Amino acid sequence: MSYWPIVKKVLKEADIVLSILDARMPELSRNEELERMVRHFKKKLVYVFNKCDLITKEKFFELKRENREAFFVSGIKGLGMSNLKKGLMIM
C-alpha cells in the first residue's frame, strides 16, 4: 500500500492533526498536500514548531505573532512540551 491512502485513512479517523515544523525553516518543512487533505476532511490542523531553541528571539517572536494558535517546543531540551500537552487536552 502506498503512503497517501494510509494518510487518508488516518485523517478520516483523526480529530486533530499535528504538523511538526522546523522553526529554523518552517516553509521548507511544511507539507502542503497534507494540509490540503486536512482541510478536505475538515479536521483541525495544529502547527507545532520544533527546535525553537535554535532560532533567535526575534525569529521566535515573529513566528509566534504569525502563528498565534501554534505551539513551540524543543524536543531535545523538552521546552514547551507541557504547554503542548495541556493545549491538546483542551482542544
TARARA-V874665 format. One record per residue. RES is the residue in three letters. SS is DSSP state (H for helix, E for strand, - for the rest). Layout:
res = {RES	RES}
ss = {SS	SS}
//
This chain:
res = {MET	SER	TYR	TRP	PRO	ILE	VAL	LYS	LYS	VAL	LEU	LYS	GLU	ALA	ASP	ILE	VAL	LEU	SER	ILE	LEU	ASP	ALA	ARG	MET	PRO	GLU	LEU	SER	ARG	ASN	GLU	GLU	LEU	GLU	ARG	MET	VAL	ARG	HIS	PHE	LYS	LYS	LYS	LEU	VAL	TYR	VAL	PHE	ASN	LYS	CYS	ASP	LEU	ILE	THR	LYS	GLU	LYS	PHE	PHE	GLU	LEU	LYS	ARG	GLU	ASN	ARG	GLU	ALA	PHE	PHE	VAL	SER	GLY	ILE	LYS	GLY	LEU	GLY	MET	SER	ASN	LEU	LYS	LYS	GLY	LEU	MET	ILE	MET}
ss = {-	-	H	H	H	H	H	H	H	H	H	H	H	-	-	E	E	E	E	E	E	E	-	-	-	H	H	H	H	-	-	H	H	H	H	H	H	H	H	H	-	-	-	E	E	E	E	E	E	E	-	H	H	H	-	-	H	H	H	H	H	H	H	H	H	H	-	-	-	-	E	E	-	E	-	-	-	-	E	-	H	H	H	H	H	H	H	H	H	H	-}
//
